[in-house]
């Protein structure tokens, strides 16, 4: 598996990291202009994807502090999605919509 990553041009990792930056900016812009609400699952999905992409981008120019914050964002985003999906399932069961 590492062989595949070793054969890729480092510019690919940079491009993925820049894509992650773009997702962060897009997510924040959508939130700012009220096109997306912070309670919505999509907000956390985009945040988690952005963090994962930036973490991939860090693999060629590693920075521990940046990697730790991206890992935190991935974990908290996953937790938020799980909590919202559970809440949605519970609400549907309460109304009898299973």
TORFI-232597 format. One record per residue: residue number from 1; x, y, z of N, C-alpha, C in turn. Coordinates in nm, 4 decimals. Last residue first. Layout:
<recs>
seq,n.X,n.Y,n.Z,ca.X,ca.Y,ca.Z,c.X,c.Y,c.Z
NUM,X,Y,Z,X,Y,Z,X,Y,Z
...
</recs>
This chain:
<recs>
seq,n.X,n.Y,n.Z,ca.X,ca.Y,ca.Z,c.X,c.Y,c.Z
98,-4.0655,0.4596,1.1439,-3.9584,0.3614,1.1234,-3.9245,0.3492,0.9821
97,-4.2569,0.6397,1.2284,-4.2227,0.6348,1.0873,-4.1168,0.5296,1.0526
96,-4.3504,0.7193,1.4797,-4.3989,0.5957,1.4217,-4.3671,0.5795,1.2740
95,-4.2465,0.9209,1.6168,-4.3610,0.9553,1.5354,-4.4197,0.8315,1.4693
94,-4.0356,0.7920,1.7358,-4.1361,0.8530,1.8218,-4.2634,0.8865,1.7446
93,-3.8813,0.7233,1.5170,-3.9473,0.6165,1.5917,-4.0578,0.6716,1.6813
92,-3.7872,0.9723,1.4430,-3.8720,0.8995,1.3500,-3.9474,0.7866,1.4206
91,-3.6272,1.0328,1.6638,-3.7431,1.1173,1.6324,-3.8396,1.0455,1.5394
90,-3.4313,0.8340,1.6365,-3.5169,0.8372,1.7551,-3.6431,0.9184,1.7287
89,-3.3130,0.9141,1.3963,-3.3756,0.7820,1.4057,-3.4726,0.7771,1.5239
88,-3.2118,1.1637,1.4703,-3.3088,1.1556,1.3617,-3.3849,1.0231,1.3680
87,-3.0292,1.0862,1.6638,-3.1402,1.1731,1.7007,-3.2512,1.1655,1.5962
86,-2.8497,0.9403,1.5057,-2.9229,0.8741,1.6148,-3.0457,0.9544,1.6546
85,-2.7579,1.1466,1.3414,-2.8274,1.0323,1.2819,-2.9075,0.9553,1.3870
84,-2.6351,1.3098,1.5322,-2.7503,1.3598,1.4561,-2.8277,1.2471,1.3889
83,-2.4302,1.1426,1.6247,-2.5318,1.1936,1.7170,-2.6550,1.2431,1.6428
82,-2.2836,1.1057,1.3852,-2.3445,0.9911,1.4543,-2.4561,1.0382,1.5476
81,-2.1972,1.3703,1.3373,-2.2820,1.3014,1.2393,-2.3544,1.1852,1.3061
80,-2.0385,1.4134,1.5665,-2.1560,1.4975,1.5412,-2.2514,1.4312,1.4423
79,-1.8358,1.2209,1.5283,-1.9230,1.2138,1.6456,-2.0508,1.2946,1.6236
78,-1.7165,1.3246,1.2954,-1.7780,1.1902,1.2953,-1.8754,1.1751,1.4113
77,-1.6236,1.5689,1.3994,-1.7218,1.5674,1.2896,-1.7924,1.4326,1.2819
76,-1.4398,1.4858,1.5871,-1.5567,1.5595,1.6333,-1.6639,1.5632,1.5251
75,-1.2495,1.3527,1.4169,-1.3193,1.2829,1.5261,-1.4470,1.3548,1.5676
74,-1.1685,1.5625,1.2457,-1.2253,1.4384,1.1905,-1.3073,1.3669,1.2977
73,-1.0657,1.7462,1.4295,-1.1823,1.7821,1.3483,-1.2481,1.6593,1.2870
72,-0.8447,1.5953,1.5317,-0.9528,1.6395,1.6200,-1.0784,1.6695,1.5400
71,-0.6939,1.5763,1.2987,-0.7458,1.4536,1.3605,-0.8603,1.4872,1.4554
70,-0.6299,1.8467,1.2701,-0.7108,1.7806,1.1667,-0.7706,1.6505,1.2207
69,-0.4737,1.8879,1.4949,-0.6002,1.9621,1.4836,-0.6888,1.8986,1.3775
68,-0.2571,1.7145,1.4358,-0.3410,1.6927,1.5547,-0.4743,1.7652,1.5439
67,-0.1484,1.8329,1.2066,-0.2036,1.6979,1.2000,-0.2965,1.6714,1.3185
66,-0.0560,2.0760,1.3118,-0.1613,2.0753,1.2097,-0.2278,1.9387,1.1998
65,0.1419,1.9767,1.4872,0.0308,2.0575,1.5390,-0.0855,2.0586,1.4393
64,0.3185,1.8392,1.3061,0.2460,1.7698,1.4126,0.1253,1.8483,1.4624
63,0.3456,1.8332,0.9750,0.3481,1.9307,1.0828,0.2596,1.8728,1.1927
62,0.4983,1.7160,0.6752,0.4310,1.6907,0.8026,0.4531,1.8031,0.9026
61,0.4603,1.7139,0.3785,0.5264,1.8185,0.4575,0.4627,1.8165,0.5955
60,0.3207,1.4904,0.2986,0.4481,1.5206,0.2328,0.5268,1.6281,0.3061
59,0.0932,1.4822,0.4571,0.1813,1.3653,0.4561,0.3143,1.3919,0.3857
58,-0.0822,1.6901,0.4391,0.0285,1.7044,0.5345,0.1280,1.5891,0.5266
57,-0.2786,1.5930,0.2706,-0.1846,1.6918,0.2204,-0.0638,1.7103,0.3102
56,-0.4167,1.4382,0.4547,-0.3476,1.3729,0.3428,-0.2426,1.4679,0.2848
55,-0.5188,1.6467,0.6078,-0.4298,1.5489,0.6703,-0.3513,1.4722,0.5636
54,-0.6873,1.7678,0.4238,-0.5701,1.8412,0.4715,-0.4697,1.7478,0.5378
53,-0.8773,1.5625,0.4012,-0.7991,1.6026,0.2842,-0.6742,1.6807,0.3249
52,-0.9803,1.5605,0.6598,-0.9153,1.4406,0.6062,-0.8272,1.4760,0.4864
51,-1.0935,1.8181,0.6712,-0.9859,1.7806,0.7627,-0.9094,1.6590,0.7117
50,-1.2902,1.7941,0.4726,-1.1853,1.8955,0.4602,-1.0660,1.8593,0.5483
49,-1.4514,1.5946,0.5848,-1.3833,1.5707,0.4578,-1.2679,1.6689,0.4382
48,-1.5443,1.7295,0.8124,-1.4644,1.6077,0.8262,-1.3869,1.5760,0.6996
47,-1.6891,1.9387,0.6911,-1.5791,1.9684,0.7822,-1.4864,1.8480,0.7975
46,-1.8834,1.7949,0.5493,-1.7874,1.8783,0.4769,-1.6654,1.9113,0.5632
45,-2.0142,1.6802,0.7715,-1.9557,1.5949,0.6683,-1.8494,1.6730,0.5908
44,-2.1087,1.9042,0.9060,-2.0074,1.8204,0.9700,-1.9403,1.7263,0.8710
43,-2.2927,2.0034,0.7177,-2.1883,2.0909,0.7726,-2.0743,2.0070,0.8303
42,-2.4700,1.7906,0.6847,-2.3789,1.8260,0.5757,-2.2650,1.9148,0.6236
41,-2.6308,1.7946,0.9143,-2.5290,1.6913,0.8998,-2.4264,1.7291,0.7930
40,-2.6922,2.1077,1.0725,-2.7154,2.0158,0.9618,-2.5988,1.9174,0.9482
39,-2.6299,2.3017,1.2496,-2.6923,2.1809,1.3037,-2.7085,2.0730,1.1968
38,-2.5398,2.5158,1.1047,-2.4405,2.4401,1.1804,-2.4983,2.3117,1.2394
37,-2.6825,2.5353,0.7781,-2.6913,2.5587,0.9220,-2.5936,2.4669,0.9946
36,-2.6333,2.7142,0.4801,-2.6142,2.5891,0.5528,-2.6185,2.6218,0.7008
35,-2.6667,2.9616,0.4042,-2.7088,2.8613,0.3053,-2.6997,2.7221,0.3659
34,-2.5755,3.1819,0.5508,-2.6947,3.1078,0.5935,-2.7531,3.0178,0.4864
33,-2.3314,3.2835,0.5026,-2.4425,3.3374,0.4236,-2.5726,3.2613,0.4449
32,-2.1793,3.1265,0.6800,-2.1864,3.2715,0.6961,-2.3062,3.3318,0.6236
31,-2.2035,2.8692,0.5686,-2.2535,2.8966,0.7032,-2.2745,3.0470,0.7232
30,-2.0743,2.9062,0.3257,-2.2151,2.8642,0.3263,-2.2797,2.8928,0.4618
29,-1.8186,2.9683,0.4289,-1.8921,3.0669,0.3492,-2.0413,3.0340,0.3470
28,-1.7487,2.7287,0.5511,-1.7619,2.8488,0.6332,-1.8407,2.9575,0.5598
27,-1.7430,2.5616,0.3234,-1.8300,2.5313,0.4373,-1.8541,2.6555,0.5227
26,-1.5419,2.6862,0.1684,-1.6785,2.6721,0.1179,-1.7776,2.6504,0.2323
25,-1.3219,2.6537,0.3399,-1.3661,2.7880,0.3028,-1.5103,2.7843,0.2525
24,-1.3051,2.3715,0.3499,-1.3201,2.4502,0.4731,-1.3783,2.5887,0.4406
23,-1.2655,2.3186,0.0760,-1.3876,2.2710,0.1435,-1.4122,2.3468,0.2737
22,-1.0130,2.4350,0.0389,-1.1292,2.4856,-0.0345,-1.2603,2.4429,0.0290
21,-0.8579,2.2683,0.1993,-0.8693,2.4101,0.2330,-0.9931,2.4704,0.1663
20,-0.8878,2.0384,0.0426,-0.9394,2.0422,0.1797,-0.9564,2.1849,0.2285
19,-0.7476,2.1197,-0.1843,-0.8906,2.0889,-0.1950,-0.9573,2.0901,-0.0584
18,-0.4963,2.1304,-0.0728,-0.5580,2.2565,-0.1161,-0.7081,2.2368,-0.1357
17,-0.4598,1.8545,-0.0344,-0.4599,1.9463,0.0797,-0.5249,2.0794,0.0454
16,-0.4594,1.7700,-0.3014,-0.5627,1.7198,-0.2107,-0.5730,1.8116,-0.0887
15,-0.2290,1.9042,-0.3889,-0.3587,1.9351,-0.4500,-0.4737,1.8884,-0.3613
14,-0.0323,1.7768,-0.2347,-0.0554,1.9211,-0.2190,-0.1924,1.9596,-0.2736
13,-0.0516,1.5239,-0.3443,-0.0853,1.5431,-0.2036,-0.1112,1.6904,-0.1735
12,0.0374,1.5829,-0.6010,-0.0961,1.5249,-0.5827,-0.1422,1.5462,-0.4387
11,0.2976,1.6616,-0.5635,0.2012,1.7649,-0.6022,0.0580,1.7144,-0.5887
10,0.4411,1.4270,-0.5256,0.4018,1.5062,-0.4075,0.3011,1.6165,-0.4398
9,0.3261,1.1619,-0.7281,0.3944,1.2903,-0.7251,0.3493,1.3670,-0.6003
8,0.3388,0.8237,-0.6179,0.2629,0.9441,-0.6535,0.3501,1.0684,-0.6408
7,0.4879,0.6196,-0.5164,0.4996,0.6461,-0.6595,0.4251,0.7719,-0.7028
6,0.4179,0.6036,-0.2496,0.5544,0.6433,-0.2829,0.5694,0.6794,-0.4303
5,0.1605,0.5041,-0.2607,0.1797,0.6422,-0.2182,0.3191,0.6925,-0.2537
4,0.2176,0.2436,-0.3425,0.1305,0.3286,-0.4245,0.1520,0.4750,-0.3888
3,0.3684,0.1535,-0.1270,0.4303,0.1641,-0.2587,0.3488,0.2555,-0.3504
2,0.1930,0.1257,0.0793,0.2795,0.2433,0.0818,0.3497,0.2622,-0.0523
1,0.0825,-0.1195,0.0000,0.0000,0.0000,0.0000,0.0867,0.1255,0.0000
</recs>
